[in-house]
Amino acid sequence: MHYCYLDTPIGELLLAGDGDGLATIGFPRGPMRRAPEPDWIFNEKPLAEARRQLVEYFAGERRVFDLPLQLSGTEFQVSVLEALLDIPYGETTSYGEIARRIGRPRAVRAVGAANGRNPIPIVVPCHRVIGSTGDLTGFGGGLDTKEALLRLEAEHSSDLL
């Protein structure tokens, strides 16, 4: 596994992946704070496209990521991650709606848990999932980071075609 770092408006992100795609984005703080594993190799080259697309995202120039991803987890967790990929830029949805989309309407808490384990936040936009009351709920990078990402998208959602 290769890794590198990317300076962003929300702090320095850890990116990791290999020839099969991006596997991890780690936040600089919060529950999803990540550090490189001992056997990972620092190498920016395999992650150059992910870095470029994230820079464009933070500049408000990219709405949709076009990257190979290594989605990991149980079959249920991967189904949740795939559903997250369908949430449009600048929009939000609830955990209950995601549960309905994957055909498991009673699995709202399990959807929340899978959302919280998302190994590739931002690209797999778990920040776009909020509580049914409209409240911001837990986020691996902290609620301030979730709010910053939603604000960034709201500011740029009308800028792009």
OpenMM code with the backbone's topology and positions (N, CA, C; nanometers):
from openmm import Vec3, app, unit

residues = "MET HIS TYR CYS TYR LEU ASP THR PRO ILE GLY GLU LEU LEU LEU ALA GLY ASP GLY ASP GLY LEU ALA THR ILE GLY PHE PRO ARG GLY PRO MET ARG ARG ALA PRO GLU PRO ASP TRP ILE PHE ASN GLU LYS PRO LEU ALA GLU ALA ARG ARG GLN LEU VAL GLU TYR PHE ALA GLY GLU ARG ARG VAL PHE ASP LEU PRO LEU GLN LEU SER GLY THR GLU PHE GLN VAL SER VAL LEU GLU ALA LEU LEU ASP ILE PRO TYR GLY GLU THR THR SER TYR GLY GLU ILE ALA ARG ARG ILE GLY ARG PRO ARG ALA VAL ARG ALA VAL GLY ALA ALA ASN GLY ARG ASN PRO ILE PRO ILE VAL VAL PRO CYS HIS ARG VAL ILE GLY SER THR GLY ASP LEU THR GLY PHE GLY GLY GLY LEU ASP THR LYS GLU ALA LEU LEU ARG LEU GLU ALA GLU HIS SER SER ASP LEU LEU".split()
positions = [
    Vec3(0.0854, -0.1169, 0.0000),
    Vec3(0.0000, 0.0000, 0.0000),
    Vec3(0.0897, 0.1229, 0.0000),
    Vec3(0.0558, 0.2182, -0.0869),
    Vec3(0.1283, 0.3445, -0.0935),
    Vec3(0.0466, 0.4504, -0.0200),
    Vec3(0.1166, 0.5515, 0.0299),
    Vec3(0.0456, 0.6602, 0.0972),
    Vec3(0.1159, 0.7921, 0.0711),
    Vec3(0.0418, 0.8992, 0.0915),
    Vec3(0.0955, 1.0342, 0.0864),
    Vec3(-0.0004, 1.1237, 0.1639),
    Vec3(0.0349, 1.2492, 0.1710),
    Vec3(-0.0479, 1.3466, 0.2406),
    Vec3(-0.0907, 1.4558, 0.1436),
    Vec3(-0.2026, 1.5199, 0.1763),
    Vec3(-0.2520, 1.6310, 0.0966),
    Vec3(-0.2999, 1.7400, 0.1906),
    Vec3(-0.2415, 1.8595, 0.1764),
    Vec3(-0.2876, 1.9747, 0.2541),
    Vec3(-0.4176, 2.0253, 0.1943),
    Vec3(-0.5183, 2.0435, 0.2793),
    Vec3(-0.6498, 2.0892, 0.2344),
    Vec3(-0.7011, 2.1947, 0.3324),
    Vec3(-0.8096, 2.2611, 0.2994),
    Vec3(-0.8686, 2.3577, 0.3928),
    Vec3(-0.9176, 2.2947, 0.5231),
    Vec3(-0.9375, 2.1635, 0.5264),
    Vec3(-0.9817, 2.0981, 0.6501),
    Vec3(-0.8660, 2.0291, 0.7223),
    Vec3(-0.7450, 2.0509, 0.6758),
    Vec3(-0.6275, 1.9916, 0.7375),
    Vec3(-0.5594, 1.8935, 0.6437),
    Vec3(-0.4524, 1.8344, 0.6933),
    Vec3(-0.3733, 1.7418, 0.6129),
    Vec3(-0.4398, 1.6042, 0.6102),
    Vec3(-0.4763, 1.5598, 0.4902),
    Vec3(-0.5394, 1.4291, 0.4728),
    Vec3(-0.4346, 1.3243, 0.4390),
    Vec3(-0.4529, 1.2050, 0.4923),
    Vec3(-0.3714, 1.0893, 0.4565),
    Vec3(-0.4443, 1.0167, 0.3439),
    Vec3(-0.3776, 0.9927, 0.2327),
    Vec3(-0.4331, 0.9159, 0.1221),
    Vec3(-0.3547, 0.7866, 0.1109),
    Vec3(-0.4237, 0.6756, 0.0891),
    Vec3(-0.3549, 0.5473, 0.0730),
    Vec3(-0.4271, 0.4637, -0.0309),
    Vec3(-0.3492, 0.3877, -0.1042),
    Vec3(-0.4044, 0.2997, -0.2046),
    Vec3(-0.2927, 0.2324, -0.2810),
    Vec3(-0.3329, 0.1549, -0.3793),
    Vec3(-0.2339, 0.0879, -0.4633),
    Vec3(-0.2841, 0.0901, -0.6069),
    Vec3(-0.2333, 0.0034, -0.6896),
    Vec3(-0.2725, 0.0010, -0.8290),
    Vec3(-0.4193, -0.0291, -0.8512),
    Vec3(-0.4869, -0.0841, -0.7516),
    Vec3(-0.6287, -0.1159, -0.7642),
    Vec3(-0.7198, -0.0001, -0.7270),
    Vec3(-0.6649, 0.1069, -0.6728),
    Vec3(-0.7465, 0.2234, -0.6416),
    Vec3(-0.7216, 0.2817, -0.5045),
    Vec3(-0.7908, 0.3889, -0.4788),
    Vec3(-0.7841, 0.4589, -0.3508),
    Vec3(-0.8547, 0.3749, -0.2449),
    Vec3(-0.7889, 0.3511, -0.1333),
    Vec3(-0.8439, 0.2657, -0.0275),
    Vec3(-0.8752, 0.3420, 0.1001),
    Vec3(-0.8045, 0.4520, 0.1242),
    Vec3(-0.8185, 0.5222, 0.2519),
    Vec3(-0.7985, 0.6716, 0.2348),
    Vec3(-0.8827, 0.7473, 0.3024),
    Vec3(-0.8576, 0.8886, 0.3277),
    Vec3(-0.8714, 0.9052, 0.4781),
    Vec3(-0.7668, 0.9500, 0.5408),
    Vec3(-0.7676, 0.9693, 0.6854),
    Vec3(-0.7656, 1.1167, 0.7205),
    Vec3(-0.8431, 1.1509, 0.8202),
    Vec3(-0.8505, 1.2887, 0.8662),
    Vec3(-0.7383, 1.3198, 0.9644),
    Vec3(-0.7044, 1.4484, 0.9795),
    Vec3(-0.6004, 1.4862, 1.0754),
    Vec3(-0.6483, 1.4835, 1.2206),
    Vec3(-0.7822, 1.4801, 1.2409),
    Vec3(-0.8369, 1.4754, 1.3764),
    Vec3(-0.9729, 1.4057, 1.3708),
    Vec3(-1.0274, 1.3752, 1.4851),
    Vec3(-1.1574, 1.3088, 1.4910),
    Vec3(-1.1437, 1.1577, 1.4966),
    Vec3(-1.2560, 1.0888, 1.5045),
    Vec3(-1.2548, 0.9431, 1.5181),
    Vec3(-1.1899, 0.8685, 1.4014),
    Vec3(-1.1895, 0.9266, 1.2819),
    Vec3(-1.1295, 0.8599, 1.1664),
    Vec3(-0.9874, 0.9086, 1.1389),
    Vec3(-0.9247, 0.9610, 1.2420),
    Vec3(-0.7853, 1.0021, 1.2285),
    Vec3(-0.7045, 0.8775, 1.1965),
    Vec3(-0.6184, 0.8851, 1.0985),
    Vec3(-0.5410, 0.7692, 1.0561),
    Vec3(-0.3943, 0.8050, 1.0460),
    Vec3(-0.3132, 0.7050, 1.0664),
    Vec3(-0.1694, 0.7150, 1.0451),
    Vec3(-0.1311, 0.6008, 0.9518),
    Vec3(-0.0220, 0.6155, 0.8787),
    Vec3(0.0196, 0.5067, 0.7897),
    Vec3(0.0512, 0.3802, 0.8693),
    Vec3(0.0181, 0.2660, 0.8108),
    Vec3(0.0546, 0.1376, 0.8701),
    Vec3(0.2054, 0.1190, 0.8546),
    Vec3(0.2684, 0.0398, 0.9413),
    Vec3(0.4145, 0.0229, 0.9343),
    Vec3(0.4663, -0.0300, 0.8004),
    Vec3(0.3865, -0.1100, 0.7310),
    Vec3(0.4343, -0.1671, 0.6045),
    Vec3(0.3974, -0.0824, 0.4821),
    Vec3(0.3312, 0.0314, 0.5006),
    Vec3(0.2974, 0.1184, 0.3890),
    Vec3(0.4225, 0.1921, 0.3417),
    Vec3(0.4236, 0.2274, 0.2143),
    Vec3(0.5379, 0.2947, 0.1525),
    Vec3(0.4954, 0.4347, 0.1086),
    Vec3(0.5730, 0.5349, 0.1520),
    Vec3(0.5429, 0.6712, 0.1089),
    Vec3(0.5754, 0.6830, -0.0391),
    Vec3(0.4731, 0.7167, -0.1188),
    Vec3(0.4918, 0.7302, -0.2628),
    Vec3(0.3720, 0.8076, -0.3173),
    Vec3(0.3938, 0.9299, -0.3606),
    Vec3(0.2848, 1.0140, -0.4101),
    Vec3(0.2378, 0.9741, -0.5495),
    Vec3(0.3258, 0.9146, -0.6296),
    Vec3(0.2950, 0.8890, -0.7702),
    Vec3(0.1682, 0.8057, -0.7925),
    Vec3(0.1483, 0.6919, -0.7228),
    Vec3(0.0259, 0.6147, -0.7480),
    Vec3(-0.1019, 0.6874, -0.7042),
    Vec3(-0.0872, 0.7923, -0.6253),
    Vec3(-0.2022, 0.8655, -0.5724),
    Vec3(-0.2177, 1.0029, -0.6366),
    Vec3(-0.1424, 1.0263, -0.7445),
    Vec3(-0.1414, 1.1588, -0.8082),
    Vec3(-0.2798, 1.1992, -0.8574),
    Vec3(-0.3546, 1.1065, -0.9176),
    Vec3(-0.4868, 1.1409, -0.9694),
    Vec3(-0.5843, 1.1712, -0.8558),
    Vec3(-0.5772, 1.0943, -0.7493),
    Vec3(-0.6625, 1.1209, -0.6332),
    Vec3(-0.6292, 1.2578, -0.5744),
    Vec3(-0.5016, 1.2882, -0.5651),
    Vec3(-0.4600, 1.4188, -0.5134),
    Vec3(-0.5152, 1.5310, -0.6020),
    Vec3(-0.5011, 1.5151, -0.7339),
    Vec3(-0.5472, 1.6177, -0.8277),
    Vec3(-0.6974, 1.6402, -0.8144),
    Vec3(-0.7736, 1.5322, -0.8098),
    Vec3(-0.9187, 1.5462, -0.8017),
    Vec3(-0.9626, 1.6052, -0.6677),
    Vec3(-0.8942, 1.5723, -0.5607),
    Vec3(-0.9277, 1.6321, -0.4308),
    Vec3(-0.8943, 1.7813, -0.4287),
    Vec3(-0.7829, 1.8196, -0.4888),
    Vec3(-0.7496, 1.9621, -0.4990),
    Vec3(-0.8595, 2.0353, -0.5753),
    Vec3(-0.9060, 1.9757, -0.6858),
    Vec3(-1.0152, 2.0365, -0.7626),
    Vec3(-1.1428, 2.0452, -0.6794),
    Vec3(-1.1725, 1.9424, -0.6036),
    Vec3(-1.2916, 1.9427, -0.5173),
    Vec3(-1.2841, 2.0598, -0.4179),
    Vec3(-1.1731, 2.0729, -0.3495),
    Vec3(-1.1612, 2.1783, -0.2489),
    Vec3(-1.1580, 2.3178, -0.3110),
    Vec3(-1.1210, 2.3266, -0.4393),
    Vec3(-1.1239, 2.4552, -0.5099),
    Vec3(-1.2631, 2.4855, -0.5645),
    Vec3(-1.3568, 2.3930, -0.5451),
    Vec3(-1.4919, 2.4126, -0.5956),
    Vec3(-1.5046, 2.3842, -0.7442),
    Vec3(-1.4079, 2.3127, -0.8015),
    Vec3(-1.4056, 2.2861, -0.9453),
    Vec3(-1.4485, 2.1436, -0.9809),
    Vec3(-1.4766, 2.0604, -0.8834),
    Vec3(-1.5139, 1.9212, -0.9100),
    Vec3(-1.6315, 1.8828, -0.8230),
    Vec3(-1.7326, 1.8231, -0.8856),
    Vec3(-1.8501, 1.7732, -0.8142),
    Vec3(-1.8485, 1.6221, -0.7994),
    Vec3(-1.7948, 1.5535, -0.8986),
    Vec3(-1.7972, 1.4073, -0.9019),
    Vec3(-1.6547, 1.3569, -0.9162),
    Vec3(-1.6194, 1.2604, -0.8345),
    Vec3(-1.4876, 1.1988, -0.8439),
    Vec3(-1.4934, 1.0849, -0.9447),
    Vec3(-1.3850, 1.0693, -1.0186),
    Vec3(-1.3727, 0.9620, -1.1169),
    Vec3(-1.2430, 0.8876, -1.0867),
    Vec3(-1.2497, 0.8050, -0.9841),
    Vec3(-1.1320, 0.7331, -0.9358),
    Vec3(-1.1661, 0.5863, -0.9142),
    Vec3(-1.0704, 0.4974, -0.9385),
    Vec3(-1.0930, 0.3595, -0.8951),
    Vec3(-1.0863, 0.3560, -0.7422),
    Vec3(-1.1826, 0.2873, -0.6812),
    Vec3(-1.1904, 0.2816, -0.5347),
    Vec3(-1.1821, 0.1375, -0.4875),
    Vec3(-1.1229, 0.1180, -0.3725),
    Vec3(-1.1211, -0.0113, -0.3056),
    Vec3(-1.2210, -0.0042, -0.1904),
    Vec3(-1.3463, -0.0302, -0.2197),
    Vec3(-1.4480, -0.0290, -0.1150),
    Vec3(-1.4324, -0.1566, -0.0334),
    Vec3(-1.4253, -0.1415, 0.0962),
    Vec3(-1.4035, -0.2584, 0.1813),
    Vec3(-1.5100, -0.2657, 0.2892),
    Vec3(-1.5293, -0.3854, 0.3411),
    Vec3(-1.6263, -0.4098, 0.4469),
    Vec3(-1.7127, -0.5287, 0.4107),
    Vec3(-1.8154, -0.5490, 0.4913),
    Vec3(-1.9096, -0.6571, 0.4643),
    Vec3(-1.9920, -0.6224, 0.3404),
    Vec3(-2.0679, -0.7181, 0.2921),
    Vec3(-2.1550, -0.6928, 0.1770),
    Vec3(-2.2518, -0.5780, 0.2076),
    Vec3(-2.3057, -0.5775, 0.3285),
    Vec3(-2.3974, -0.4697, 0.3692),
    Vec3(-2.3243, -0.3352, 0.3697),
    Vec3(-2.2063, -0.3301, 0.4312),
    Vec3(-2.1311, -0.2052, 0.4382),
    Vec3(-2.0980, -0.1517, 0.2991),
    Vec3(-2.0571, -0.2396, 0.2091),
    Vec3(-2.0257, -0.1970, 0.0727),
    Vec3(-2.1519, -0.1455, 0.0031),
    Vec3(-2.2664, -0.2071, 0.0289),
    Vec3(-2.3910, -0.1579, -0.0324),
    Vec3(-2.4228, -0.0167, 0.0168),
    Vec3(-2.3940, 0.0105, 0.1428),
    Vec3(-2.4136, 0.1459, 0.1961),
    Vec3(-2.3173, 0.2431, 0.1274),
    Vec3(-2.1904, 0.2052, 0.1168),
    Vec3(-2.0916, 0.2927, 0.0526),
    Vec3(-2.1300, 0.3214, -0.0919),
    Vec3(-2.1785, 0.2207, -0.1626),
    Vec3(-2.2209, 0.2411, -0.3011),
    Vec3(-2.3408, 0.3360, -0.3081),
    Vec3(-2.4317, 0.3262, -0.2120),
    Vec3(-2.5464, 0.4178, -0.2086),
    Vec3(-2.5005, 0.5609, -0.1808),
    Vec3(-2.3985, 0.5771, -0.0995),
    Vec3(-2.3467, 0.7107, -0.0704),
    Vec3(-2.2948, 0.7779, -0.1970),
    Vec3(-2.2382, 0.6990, -0.2866),
    Vec3(-2.1838, 0.7539, -0.4110),
    Vec3(-2.2911, 0.8189, -0.4980),
    Vec3(-2.4170, 0.7842, -0.4736),
    Vec3(-2.5278, 0.8396, -0.5526),
    Vec3(-2.5858, 0.9688, -0.4960),
    Vec3(-2.5355, 1.0151, -0.3826),
    Vec3(-2.5867, 1.1404, -0.3249),
    Vec3(-2.5247, 1.2566, -0.4029),
    Vec3(-2.6063, 1.3386, -0.4676),
    Vec3(-2.5514, 1.4474, -0.5491),
    Vec3(-2.4758, 1.5510, -0.4668),
    Vec3(-2.3782, 1.6096, -0.5305),
    Vec3(-2.2993, 1.7198, -0.4752),
    Vec3(-2.3938, 1.8296, -0.4263),
    Vec3(-2.3666, 1.8816, -0.3088),
    Vec3(-2.4443, 1.9926, -0.2559),
    Vec3(-2.5778, 1.9537, -0.1954),
    Vec3(-2.6098, 1.8239, -0.1944),
    Vec3(-2.7350, 1.7774, -0.1368),
    Vec3(-2.7065, 1.6883, -0.0167),
    Vec3(-2.8082, 1.6716, 0.0668),
    Vec3(-2.7961, 1.5820, 0.1814),
    Vec3(-2.9115, 1.4829, 0.1793),
    Vec3(-2.8945, 1.3772, 0.2550),
    Vec3(-2.9998, 1.2781, 0.2725),
    Vec3(-2.9878, 1.2245, 0.4139),
    Vec3(-3.0835, 1.1424, 0.4533),
    Vec3(-3.0824, 1.0878, 0.5898),
    Vec3(-3.0367, 0.9421, 0.5897),
    Vec3(-3.0030, 0.8942, 0.7067),
    Vec3(-2.9672, 0.7532, 0.7234),
    Vec3(-3.0858, 0.6649, 0.6845),
    Vec3(-3.2078, 0.7081, 0.7202),
    Vec3(-3.3278, 0.6331, 0.6865),
    Vec3(-3.3477, 0.6222, 0.5362),
    Vec3(-3.3191, 0.7292, 0.4651),
    Vec3(-3.3325, 0.7260, 0.3191),
    Vec3(-3.2300, 0.6302, 0.2580),
    Vec3(-3.1095, 0.6305, 0.3083),
    Vec3(-3.0080, 0.5357, 0.2582),
    Vec3(-3.0549, 0.3930, 0.2855),
    Vec3(-3.1086, 0.3679, 0.4039),
    Vec3(-3.1599, 0.2342, 0.4369),
    Vec3(-3.2683, 0.1930, 0.3372),
    Vec3(-3.3565, 0.2845, 0.3030),
    Vec3(-3.4608, 0.2542, 0.2047),
    Vec3(-3.4015, 0.2277, 0.0669),
    Vec3(-3.3022, 0.3076, 0.0277),
    Vec3(-3.2404, 0.2912, -0.1050),
    Vec3(-3.1750, 0.1548, -0.1228),
    Vec3(-3.1216, 0.0990, -0.0155),
    Vec3(-3.0552, -0.0310, -0.0280),
    Vec3(-3.1500, -0.1465, 0.0028),
    Vec3(-3.2785, -0.1142, 0.0209),
    Vec3(-3.3772, -0.2192, 0.0438),
    Vec3(-3.3798, -0.2746, 0.1839),
    Vec3(-3.3267, -0.1990, 0.2801),
    Vec3(-3.3248, -0.2403, 0.4206),
    Vec3(-3.3797, -0.1290, 0.5086),
    Vec3(-3.5080, -0.0936, 0.4935),
    Vec3(-3.5633, 0.0246, 0.5593),
    Vec3(-3.5564, 0.0235, 0.7112),
    Vec3(-3.5447, -0.0931, 0.7719),
    Vec3(-3.5377, -0.0997, 0.9190),
    Vec3(-3.3942, -0.0969, 0.9705),
    Vec3(-3.2977, -0.0921, 0.8817),
    Vec3(-3.1567, -0.1011, 0.9202),
    Vec3(-3.0910, 0.0365, 0.9347),
    Vec3(-3.1660, 0.1325, 0.9856),
    Vec3(-3.1151, 0.2702, 0.9951),
    Vec3(-2.9884, 0.2772, 1.0810),
    Vec3(-2.9873, 0.2125, 1.1957),
    Vec3(-2.8677, 0.2163, 1.2820),
    Vec3(-2.7490, 0.1480, 1.2168),
    Vec3(-2.7740, 0.0374, 1.1490),
    Vec3(-2.6658, -0.0327, 1.0789),
    Vec3(-2.6105, 0.0530, 0.9654),
    Vec3(-2.6986, 0.1269, 0.8983),
    Vec3(-2.6530, 0.2204, 0.7947),
    Vec3(-2.5642, 0.3270, 0.8577),
    Vec3(-2.6058, 0.3774, 0.9734),
    Vec3(-2.5243, 0.4770, 1.0435),
    Vec3(-2.3878, 0.4229, 1.0802),
    Vec3(-2.3843, 0.2982, 1.1268),
    Vec3(-2.2560, 0.2364, 1.1632),
    Vec3(-2.1680, 0.2173, 1.0396),
    Vec3(-2.2266, 0.1709, 0.9297),
    Vec3(-2.1494, 0.1525, 0.8064),
    Vec3(-2.0989, 0.2871, 0.7549),
    Vec3(-2.1839, 0.3882, 0.7625),
    Vec3(-2.1455, 0.5231, 0.7214),
    Vec3(-2.0259, 0.5711, 0.8047),
    Vec3(-2.0297, 0.5429, 0.9343),
    Vec3(-1.9229, 0.5847, 1.0233),
    Vec3(-1.7918, 0.5122, 1.0007),
    Vec3(-1.7957, 0.3970, 0.9345),
    Vec3(-1.6743, 0.3207, 0.9049),
    Vec3(-1.6219, 0.3455, 0.7639),
    Vec3(-1.6808, 0.4399, 0.6937),
    Vec3(-1.6404, 0.4693, 0.5560),
    Vec3(-1.4899, 0.4965, 0.5511),
    Vec3(-1.4126, 0.4126, 0.4819),
    Vec3(-1.2679, 0.4333, 0.4778),
    Vec3(-1.2237, 0.5402, 0.3773),
    Vec3(-1.3162, 0.5864, 0.2915),
    Vec3(-1.2787, 0.6828, 0.1878),
    Vec3(-1.3722, 0.8042, 0.1931),
    Vec3(-1.3766, 0.8736, 0.3082),
    Vec3(-1.4663, 0.9893, 0.3175),
    Vec3(-1.4303, 1.0956, 0.2138),
    Vec3(-1.5205, 1.1836, 0.1904),
    Vec3(-1.5164, 1.2914, 0.0916),
    Vec3(-1.5438, 1.2335, -0.0475),
    Vec3(-1.4587, 1.1417, -0.0944),
    Vec3(-1.4806, 1.0793, -0.2251),
    Vec3(-1.6068, 0.9936, -0.2198),
    Vec3(-1.6226, 0.9166, -0.1143),
    Vec3(-1.7482, 0.8471, -0.0855),
    Vec3(-1.8167, 0.9378, 0.0174),
    Vec3(-1.9113, 1.0197, -0.0265),
    Vec3(-1.9538, 1.1378, 0.0496),
    Vec3(-2.0448, 1.1106, 0.1700),
    Vec3(-1.9894, 1.0488, 0.2711),
    Vec3(-2.0657, 1.0232, 0.3931),
    Vec3(-2.1017, 1.1528, 0.4656),
    Vec3(-2.0300, 1.2609, 0.4359),
    Vec3(-2.0620, 1.3901, 0.4989),
    Vec3(-2.1976, 1.4430, 0.4545),
    Vec3(-2.2526, 1.3881, 0.3467),
    Vec3(-2.3817, 1.4330, 0.2958),
    Vec3(-2.4994, 1.3634, 0.3649),
    Vec3(-2.4703, 1.2775, 0.4607),
    Vec3(-2.5765, 1.2086, 0.5346),
    Vec3(-2.5945, 1.2777, 0.6686),
    Vec3(-2.7197, 1.3164, 0.6953),
    Vec3(-2.7516, 1.3885, 0.8187),
    Vec3(-2.8664, 1.3180, 0.8890),
    Vec3(-2.8959, 1.3605, 1.0088),
    Vec3(-3.0056, 1.3016, 1.0841),
    Vec3(-3.1403, 1.3337, 1.0214),
    Vec3(-3.2408, 1.2542, 1.0557),
    Vec3(-3.3746, 1.2734, 0.9984),
    Vec3(-3.4351, 1.4082, 1.0371),
    Vec3(-3.3862, 1.4688, 1.1451),
    Vec3(-3.4351, 1.6003, 1.1875),
    Vec3(-3.3610, 1.7147, 1.1182),
    Vec3(-3.2618, 1.6795, 1.0360),
    Vec3(-3.1809, 1.7803, 0.9691),
    Vec3(-3.0560, 1.8179, 1.0456),
    Vec3(-3.0378, 1.7568, 1.1636),
    Vec3(-2.9193, 1.7859, 1.2438),
    Vec3(-2.7970, 1.7148, 1.1879),
    Vec3(-2.6819, 1.7814, 1.2031),
    Vec3(-2.5573, 1.7143, 1.1690),
    Vec3(-2.5318, 1.6102, 1.2767),
    Vec3(-2.4938, 1.4923, 1.2336),
    Vec3(-2.4651, 1.3843, 1.3273),
    Vec3(-2.3199, 1.3445, 1.3117),
    Vec3(-2.2745, 1.2496, 1.3917),
    Vec3(-2.1348, 1.2096, 1.3961),
    Vec3(-2.0656, 1.2031, 1.2616),
    Vec3(-1.9368, 1.2332, 1.2649),
    Vec3(-1.8555, 1.2316, 1.1440),
    Vec3(-1.7126, 1.2004, 1.1819),
    Vec3(-1.6478, 1.1155, 1.1024),
    Vec3(-1.5117, 1.0701, 1.1332),
    Vec3(-1.4083, 1.1793, 1.1439),
    Vec3(-1.4310, 1.2913, 1.0785),
    Vec3(-1.3372, 1.4029, 1.0870),
    Vec3(-1.3819, 1.5090, 1.1860),
    Vec3(-1.4897, 1.4817, 1.2585),
    Vec3(-1.5451, 1.5785, 1.3522),
    Vec3(-1.6560, 1.6588, 1.2858),
    Vec3(-1.7510, 1.7038, 1.3660),
    Vec3(-1.8655, 1.7778, 1.3115),
    Vec3(-1.8243, 1.9091, 1.2459),
    Vec3(-1.7173, 1.9719, 1.2948),
    Vec3(-1.6719, 2.0958, 1.2320),
    Vec3(-1.6239, 2.0699, 1.0898),
    Vec3(-1.5624, 1.9551, 1.0675),
    Vec3(-1.5168, 1.9187, 0.9334),
    Vec3(-1.6360, 1.8875, 0.8439),
    Vec3(-1.7344, 1.8142, 0.8961),
    Vec3(-1.8557, 1.7842, 0.8196),
    Vec3(-1.9236, 1.9136, 0.7781),
    Vec3(-1.9370, 2.0048, 0.8710),
    Vec3(-2.0000, 2.1330, 0.8413),
    Vec3(-1.9214, 2.2096, 0.7352),
    Vec3(-1.7884, 2.2064, 0.7436),
    Vec3(-1.7045, 2.2759, 0.6454),
    Vec3(-1.7230, 2.2166, 0.5056),
    Vec3(-1.7316, 2.0836, 0.4953),
    Vec3(-1.7507, 2.0189, 0.3650),
    Vec3(-1.8877, 2.0535, 0.3069),
    Vec3(-1.9908, 2.0507, 0.3895),
    Vec3(-2.1247, 2.0857, 0.3417),
    Vec3(-2.1312, 2.2329, 0.2999),
    Vec3(-2.0650, 2.3187, 0.3738),
    Vec3(-2.0625, 2.4615, 0.3415),
    Vec3(-1.9882, 2.4840, 0.2087),
    Vec3(-1.8757, 2.4143, 0.1902),
    Vec3(-1.7998, 2.4242, 0.0654),
    Vec3(-1.8883, 2.3869, -0.0532),
    Vec3(-1.9612, 2.2763, -0.0405),
    Vec3(-2.0474, 2.2311, -0.1496),
    Vec3(-2.1636, 2.3273, -0.1720),
    Vec3(-2.2192, 2.3810, -0.0656),
    Vec3(-2.3295, 2.4769, -0.0806),
    Vec3(-2.2816, 2.6028, -0.1525),
    Vec3(-2.1614, 2.6475, -0.1208),
    Vec3(-2.1067, 2.7678, -0.1830),
    Vec3(-2.0806, 2.7488, -0.3318),
    Vec3(-2.0452, 2.6271, -0.3711),
    Vec3(-2.0053, 2.6028, -0.5100),
    Vec3(-2.1091, 2.5262, -0.5907),
    Vec3(-2.2192, 2.4869, -0.5300),
    Vec3(-2.3157, 2.4030, -0.6038),
    Vec3(-2.3783, 2.4755, -0.7222),
    Vec3(-2.3886, 2.6061, -0.7190),
    Vec3(-2.4460, 2.6777, -0.8322),
    Vec3(-2.3383, 2.7251, -0.9309),
    Vec3(-2.2099, 2.7067, -0.8939),
    Vec3(-2.0998, 2.7525, -0.9791),
    Vec3(-2.0751, 2.6627, -1.0994),
    Vec3(-2.1086, 2.5356, -1.0860),
    Vec3(-2.0713, 2.4381, -1.1871),
    Vec3(-2.1917, 2.3945, -1.2681),
    Vec3(-2.1656, 2.3523, -1.3880),
    Vec3(-2.2723, 2.2970, -1.4729),
    Vec3(-2.3035, 2.1561, -1.4326),
] * unit.nanometer
topology = app.Topology()
chain = topology.addChain("A")
for resn in residues:
    res = topology.addResidue(resn, chain)
    for name in ("N", "CA", "C"):
        topology.addAtom(name, app.Element.getBySymbol(name[0]), res)
